[in-house]
Amino acid sequence: GYQVGGSARKQKDSSAFLGLPHTRDSDALGFVVDASQLPRFERSTLLHTRDPEIYRAPLLLIRESIPVDPWEPRASRADEDLMFHASYRGISFADSIDGAMWCRYIQLVIQSSLLPFSMLMLDGRFGVEREAVHQEALERMPVVPLNRLSGSSRQRLQSLSDQLTGSMTAELAAAIDEFVFDSLELTRNDRQAIGDLLETGT
């Protein structure tokens, strides 16, 4: 995201972004961003503005240090264009086919138990030296392409994503896990192994 910088460093014109909602000083974005509640960008200069294309909705805003706690939003979905600052990494799906559905899908995957399980298996430091997940580790998570999901799976995806507009519950967390595990065609033993590892490893 954008960086403000200090007066001693060379600034760039940011007037093209004036009036856009932005995330600075709004740390609790929730699962779905309400852009109407965000402040409007008012700065005429920035140290780094970034490419304007990265601020186009649908957007998934991923915290720089992703919490393991399943009750906390690990990624926030934005359905309107907005600017995000350097505490977030953003993924714009504006130019993607089925971009809005991809945005919802990836949010569910990140929110599922697959994330901490993958980190325990793929990152030797996770659970020992640190508890937060770093974004570069996300690239190694398995994700089934959206176009390979059945029509009924896509309906489940939409329904679960719609439920994320509220607060997380134990029932919703379990349903998200089930959906993600079903997409990967995991067996009952696979699911049990994931649950056992998370109980002992985090």
N, C-alpha and C positions, 0 to 999 in steps of 0.2 A: 504493500500500500504506500500512500504518499508519505513523505517526510517533510517536516516543517523546517528543521535546521535553525541555525542561529544567525544573528546579524553579521557575524564575521565571515560567513561563507557565502559564496555567490548564489543568488536566488534566480529562479526562473519564473516567467510569467505564468500565472495560474488563473487569469481572469476568465478563461473559457469555462471554468468549473463553477463560477459564482452562482449561488442559488441551489446547487445540488444538495440533497441530504448527505450528511457525512457522519462517520462513526466516532470521531474524536470526542473524548469525555463522555462516551456512552458505552461503558464496558459490558453492561448486561443487555445483550441484544436479543436473547431468547432463541427459541428454535426457528421462529419466523420473525423477520425484522419488520417492525411497523415504521415505515419511512416517515410517516406523518409526525411521529414523535421525536424524530432526530433533528438536531440543529441544522441550519443551512450554512453551506460553505461561504465564507466572506473574505477570505484572504486573496490578495492580488498577486502574491508571490509565494513560492515554495522552493525548498532545496531540491526535492525530486517530485515531479508531478505524476510520473508514470504515464504509460500509454492510455489515452482516454478509453480505448476499447475494453480495458480490464474492468471498467466500472459499469458495464452494460448488463442489465438483467436478461434472463434469470442468473442470479449470482449465488455462489456458495462461499461464505466467509468462514475460514478455518482459523481458529486461534493459533498464534505462534507456538504456544505450548499447550497441547491438547490435553484436557483432563481425562483421566481414566474413569472417574465417577460416572456411571451410566445415567445418573439423574441430572447431570449438568449438560447443557448443550455443547457438543464438541464441534459442531458447525452450525451456522445460522443461514437460513435461506432468505434471499431477498428477491421479491418479484418486481421491484422497481429499481431503476438506475440509482446508484449512490456511490459516493466516494468512501473508501475505507483507508484507514491510516496504517502505519507500519506494524501495529500489533496484530494484524491479520494478514493472511495470505488468501487471495481471492481467486476463484475459478469462475470465469464468465462462460455461460453456455449459449450466449446470444447467437453465435454463428453455427451452432450445432443442430443437426436434425433431431427433433424431439428434445430440444434443449431443456424445456421446463421439466419433462419427465426424468431426464438424466440428472438434473439438479436434485430432484426429490430422491431419486434412487441412490445416488452417492451419499446423500445425507443419512439415509437409513443404514447403509453399509458402515459408515463411520460411527454411527451411534450404536451399532450392534456389538455383541460380545466378540465378533470376529476381529475387531480392532485390537483389544488387549491380548487376545490369543495370538494373533499374528505377530505382535510386538514381542511377546515372550519367546516365540519360536524363531524370530528373525533378527532380533536386536539383543545382543549379549549384555548390554548395559541396562536394559529395561527391567525393572523390578529389583535391581541390585543397587545401581548407582543413581537411578532416577525413576520417578513415577510418571512424569509427563511424557507424552508422545510427541515426537518432532515430525514435522511434515514430510521430510524426505523419506521417512520410513513408510509413509502411506503408499508410495509408489510400488511397493512390493506386495501389497495386499491383493489377494485374488478377487476379481470381480467378473461375473458373467456378463457379457455384452447385453445391453438392453434389448436388442433385436432378437435375442434368443429366448427371451421370456415369453411365456404363453399369454394369451389374452386374459385368463383368469389371474395369472401372477401380476400382470400390470394393474388389474383392478385392485388386488390386495395392496400393491405398492401405493396406489392413489389413496386408498382408504387409510392406510397407516400414516402416510404423509399428512393427510388432512387432520388426523388426530394429534399430530405434533404441534398444531397451532395452540394447543392447551399445554398443561403441565405433563411431565412424564409420570407414569404409574408403573407399578410392577407388572400389571397385565399387558400394558402397551410395550414395555421393554421385552417381555417374553414373546409377544407376537412379532416384534421386529426381528428378534433372534430367529424365530421359526421361519419367517419369510426369507431371511438372508441364507439360512442353512438349507432351506428347500431349494433356493436358486442354485446352490452349489451341489445339490443332490447328495448331501451328507447322510450317512447311515445313522441309525440309532446309536451304534457304538461310537461313531465319530463325534456325535453331539455330547455323549456322555464323557468322552475323553476331554473335550473342550471344557465342559463344566468342571470336571475334576481338576484340570490344570489351573483354571482360574481361581478355584477355591484355595489351592495351595500355593499358587505362584504370585498372587497380587496382594 
